[in-house]
């Protein structure tokens, strides 16, 4: 069996106060920022984007997604044995 693991990292920006709302866009001006309370609607940033917000009022949440893909090779005889069981 051969397996390959891939990891992707994204950054989510959320408000510091009790609202804990996530930014859903890439604002050019702090007044242009849009928010949503659900993490799934947050804008995933790579860290290379330039966004203009008041950083004293926000936190950065790091999201790491790890995907493992596995490959197993079988002969037709091995597959027929499984089917006969």
Z-matrix of the N, CA and C atoms (Angstrom, degrees):
N
C 1 1.444
C 2 1.532 1 108.37
N 3 1.294 2 115.15 1 136.82
C 4 1.453 3 122.80 2 177.49
C 5 1.525 4 107.04 3 -114.33
N 6 1.322 5 116.76 4 135.03
C 7 1.464 6 118.76 5 176.86
C 8 1.513 7 109.78 6 -132.91
N 9 1.301 8 113.95 7 152.73
C 10 1.451 9 121.25 8 -178.69
C 11 1.522 10 107.59 9 -135.06
N 12 1.316 11 116.73 10 133.21
C 13 1.455 12 121.43 11 -179.90
C 14 1.522 13 109.61 12 -113.08
N 15 1.309 14 114.85 13 135.19
C 16 1.453 15 121.41 14 179.92
C 17 1.526 16 108.27 15 -125.21
N 18 1.306 17 116.21 16 136.78
C 19 1.454 18 120.35 17 -179.95
C 20 1.522 19 109.09 18 -123.37
N 21 1.326 20 116.39 19 132.47
C 22 1.457 21 120.12 20 175.54
C 23 1.527 22 108.54 21 -123.42
N 24 1.323 23 114.81 22 142.52
C 25 1.458 24 120.88 23 -177.38
C 26 1.515 25 108.64 24 -121.15
N 27 1.321 26 115.59 25 135.65
C 28 1.458 27 121.83 26 175.91
C 29 1.528 28 107.29 27 -136.15
N 30 1.306 29 114.43 28 158.29
C 31 1.463 30 120.62 29 179.52
C 32 1.516 31 109.30 30 -119.99
N 33 1.326 32 115.77 31 133.31
C 34 1.449 33 122.59 32 177.86
C 35 1.522 34 106.82 33 -114.05
N 36 1.312 35 116.10 34 138.78
C 37 1.461 36 121.05 35 -179.34
C 38 1.520 37 107.40 36 -109.30
N 39 1.342 38 115.21 37 130.02
C 40 1.458 39 119.09 38 179.92
C 41 1.526 40 110.45 39 -133.96
N 42 1.312 41 114.70 40 160.28
C 43 1.455 42 120.74 41 179.67
C 44 1.524 43 110.44 42 -69.04
N 45 1.298 44 115.55 43 147.97
C 46 1.457 45 121.84 44 -178.76
C 47 1.528 46 111.87 45 -79.87
N 48 1.308 47 117.32 46 -29.83
C 49 1.465 48 120.31 47 -174.66
C 50 1.526 49 111.44 48 -72.45
N 51 1.290 50 116.56 49 -174.98
C 52 1.467 51 122.21 50 -174.90
C 53 1.530 52 113.69 51 -64.32
N 54 1.325 53 118.22 52 -16.38
C 55 1.469 54 120.22 53 -178.93
C 56 1.526 55 111.82 54 -66.58
N 57 1.341 56 116.37 55 -37.89
C 58 1.467 57 122.55 56 -179.89
C 59 1.525 58 112.23 57 52.84
N 60 1.315 59 117.05 58 40.48
C 61 1.461 60 121.46 59 177.37
C 62 1.518 61 109.66 60 -85.25
N 63 1.333 62 115.79 61 146.54
C 64 1.462 63 123.08 62 -178.75
C 65 1.522 64 110.95 63 -97.60
N 66 1.328 65 116.89 64 144.17
C 67 1.464 66 121.39 65 175.23
C 68 1.525 67 108.58 66 -73.11
N 69 1.329 68 115.80 67 136.13
C 70 1.470 69 120.78 68 -177.36
C 71 1.528 70 112.82 69 -111.51
N 72 1.323 71 117.82 70 3.24
C 73 1.463 72 120.42 71 -179.71
C 74 1.523 73 109.70 72 -140.26
N 75 1.341 74 116.41 73 -174.73
C 76 1.472 75 122.24 74 175.32
C 77 1.527 76 107.30 75 -113.86
N 78 1.325 77 116.89 76 87.22
C 79 1.461 78 118.98 77 -174.15
C 80 1.532 79 113.39 78 -71.93
N 81 1.333 80 115.75 79 140.45
C 82 1.457 81 122.49 80 173.80
C 83 1.523 82 110.93 81 -90.91
N 84 1.327 83 115.21 82 -12.46
C 85 1.452 84 122.94 83 -177.50
C 86 1.529 85 106.53 84 -144.79
N 87 1.319 86 119.64 85 139.19
C 88 1.472 87 120.32 86 -179.74
C 89 1.529 88 114.05 87 -52.67
N 90 1.327 89 117.01 88 -32.36
C 91 1.469 90 120.32 89 179.82
C 92 1.527 91 112.61 90 -72.01
N 93 1.339 92 117.35 91 -16.72
C 94 1.463 93 121.29 92 -178.76
C 95 1.529 94 113.29 93 -87.87
N 96 1.313 95 117.80 94 -4.86
C 97 1.472 96 120.98 95 -177.46
C 98 1.527 97 110.29 96 -67.38
N 99 1.340 98 115.47 97 133.98
C 100 1.462 99 120.97 98 174.32
C 101 1.521 100 108.19 99 -113.39
N 102 1.314 101 116.23 100 149.70
C 103 1.462 102 121.72 101 -171.97
C 104 1.516 103 111.46 102 -131.35
N 105 1.333 104 114.80 103 155.72
C 106 1.461 105 122.36 104 173.46
C 107 1.516 106 107.18 105 -147.22
N 108 1.304 107 116.43 106 144.40
C 109 1.464 108 120.47 107 -177.23
C 110 1.533 109 112.73 108 -76.86
N 111 1.320 110 117.58 109 -20.15
C 112 1.464 111 120.81 110 -176.98
C 113 1.524 112 110.95 111 -89.40
N 114 1.318 113 115.59 112 128.74
C 115 1.467 114 122.18 113 -179.56
C 116 1.527 115 111.16 114 -59.06
N 117 1.319 116 117.76 115 -36.98
C 118 1.474 117 120.39 116 -176.70
C 119 1.523 118 112.24 117 -62.82
N 120 1.336 119 118.32 118 -21.72
C 121 1.464 120 121.91 119 179.31
C 122 1.525 121 112.95 120 -92.79
N 123 1.320 122 117.10 121 -1.71
C 124 1.463 123 120.71 122 -178.00
C 125 1.519 124 110.91 123 -68.35
N 126 1.314 125 115.25 124 148.53
C 127 1.465 126 121.39 125 175.98
C 128 1.524 127 108.37 126 -76.19
N 129 1.329 128 117.00 127 123.55
C 130 1.467 129 121.59 128 176.26
C 131 1.527 130 107.81 129 -84.16
N 132 1.316 131 115.34 130 123.57
C 133 1.461 132 121.09 131 -179.18
C 134 1.518 133 109.19 132 -111.24
N 135 1.324 134 115.91 133 147.35
C 136 1.465 135 120.33 134 -179.85
C 137 1.521 136 111.84 135 -87.26
N 138 1.306 137 116.73 136 -15.23
C 139 1.451 138 121.03 137 -175.40
C 140 1.518 139 111.76 138 100.78
N 141 1.325 140 116.65 139 -9.12
C 142 1.462 141 121.05 140 179.92
C 143 1.526 142 112.39 141 -96.74
N 144 1.334 143 117.16 142 -15.92
C 145 1.464 144 120.93 143 -178.70
C 146 1.532 145 110.10 144 -72.60
N 147 1.306 146 113.90 145 150.45
C 148 1.454 147 119.47 146 172.75
C 149 1.517 148 107.94 147 -102.32
N 150 1.314 149 115.77 148 119.73
C 151 1.462 150 120.01 149 175.10
C 152 1.525 151 107.69 150 -124.41
N 153 1.320 152 114.97 151 145.91
C 154 1.457 153 120.72 152 -176.63
C 155 1.520 154 108.77 153 -110.95
N 156 1.338 155 115.72 154 101.24
C 157 1.461 156 122.00 155 177.17
C 158 1.526 157 107.93 156 -139.68
N 159 1.291 158 116.19 157 170.06
C 160 1.461 159 121.13 158 175.04
C 161 1.530 160 107.05 159 -83.32
N 162 1.332 161 116.47 160 100.86
C 163 1.468 162 121.19 161 -174.36
C 164 1.523 163 112.32 162 -67.29
N 165 1.314 164 118.35 163 -19.46
C 166 1.472 165 120.82 164 176.86
C 167 1.528 166 111.00 165 -69.76
N 168 1.314 167 116.30 166 -18.29
C 169 1.470 168 121.68 167 -177.46
C 170 1.531 169 112.82 168 -104.21
N 171 1.337 170 117.82 169 5.81
C 172 1.463 171 121.29 170 -174.40
C 173 1.525 172 111.97 171 -133.11
N 174 1.324 173 115.23 172 157.71
C 175 1.461 174 123.77 173 174.50
C 176 1.519 175 108.64 174 -120.32
N 177 1.319 176 116.74 175 157.88
C 178 1.458 177 121.90 176 177.16
C 179 1.520 178 108.06 177 -112.25
N 180 1.314 179 115.68 178 126.89
C 181 1.465 180 122.09 179 177.76
C 182 1.523 181 107.83 180 -108.16
N 183 1.317 182 116.36 181 126.13
C 184 1.470 183 121.03 182 179.63
C 185 1.528 184 108.95 183 -92.82
N 186 1.318 185 116.05 184 128.21
C 187 1.462 186 122.52 185 179.08
C 188 1.531 187 108.36 186 -112.65
N 189 1.324 188 116.28 187 122.76
C 190 1.461 189 121.51 188 178.49
C 191 1.526 190 108.02 189 -116.43
N 192 1.327 191 115.97 190 122.83
C 193 1.462 192 121.69 191 177.81
C 194 1.524 193 107.57 192 -114.67
N 195 1.338 194 115.74 193 122.07
C 196 1.457 195 121.10 194 179.75
C 197 1.521 196 108.51 195 -111.78
N 198 1.326 197 115.56 196 125.71
C 199 1.458 198 122.01 197 -179.88
C 200 1.522 199 108.74 198 -118.81
N 201 1.317 200 116.27 199 129.13
C 202 1.461 201 121.07 200 176.51
C 203 1.524 202 108.68 201 -113.84
N 204 1.319 203 115.78 202 126.60
C 205 1.459 204 122.24 203 176.96
C 206 1.523 205 107.38 204 -112.21
N 207 1.324 206 116.34 205 126.50
C 208 1.468 207 121.23 206 -179.89
C 209 1.516 208 110.44 207 -115.46
N 210 1.329 209 115.02 208 142.85
C 211 1.463 210 121.71 209 178.48
C 212 1.522 211 108.18 210 -125.28
N 213 1.316 212 116.26 211 129.32
C 214 1.454 213 122.45 212 175.36
C 215 1.521 214 107.83 213 -126.57
N 216 1.330 215 116.16 214 135.00
C 217 1.457 216 121.04 215 -178.06
C 218 1.522 217 109.23 216 -106.86
N 219 1.342 218 115.87 217 134.35
C 220 1.455 219 122.25 218 179.65
C 221 1.522 220 109.16 219 -126.96
N 222 1.307 221 115.59 220 150.88
C 223 1.465 222 119.74 221 169.37
C 224 1.521 223 107.24 222 -86.96
N 225 1.306 224 116.83 223 165.40
C 226 1.467 225 120.38 224 179.61
C 227 1.525 226 110.91 225 -63.80
N 228 1.336 227 117.19 226 -32.49
C 229 1.466 228 120.58 227 178.32
C 230 1.526 229 110.98 228 -65.18
N 231 1.298 230 117.06 229 -40.90
C 232 1.467 231 120.37 230 178.68
C 233 1.520 232 111.15 231 -64.37
N 234 1.314 233 116.96 232 -37.59
C 235 1.444 234 119.55 233 178.78
C 236 1.533 235 111.46 234 -69.61
N 237 1.313 236 118.00 235 -36.65
C 238 1.453 237 121.03 236 178.60
C 239 1.520 238 110.86 237 -67.36
N 240 1.324 239 118.66 238 -34.59
C 241 1.452 240 121.64 239 176.88
C 242 1.526 241 110.67 240 -62.32
N 243 1.285 242 117.07 241 -40.24
C 244 1.471 243 121.37 242 179.06
C 245 1.519 244 109.32 243 -65.68
N 246 1.323 245 117.43 244 -41.57
C 247 1.455 246 121.39 245 -178.71
C 248 1.535 247 110.53 246 -65.70
N 249 1.337 248 119.19 247 -34.34
C 250 1.455 249 122.58 248 -177.65
C 251 1.527 250 112.80 249 -74.88
N 252 1.292 251 119.18 250 -18.60
C 253 1.482 252 121.89 251 -178.06
C 254 1.487 253 113.42 252 -66.46
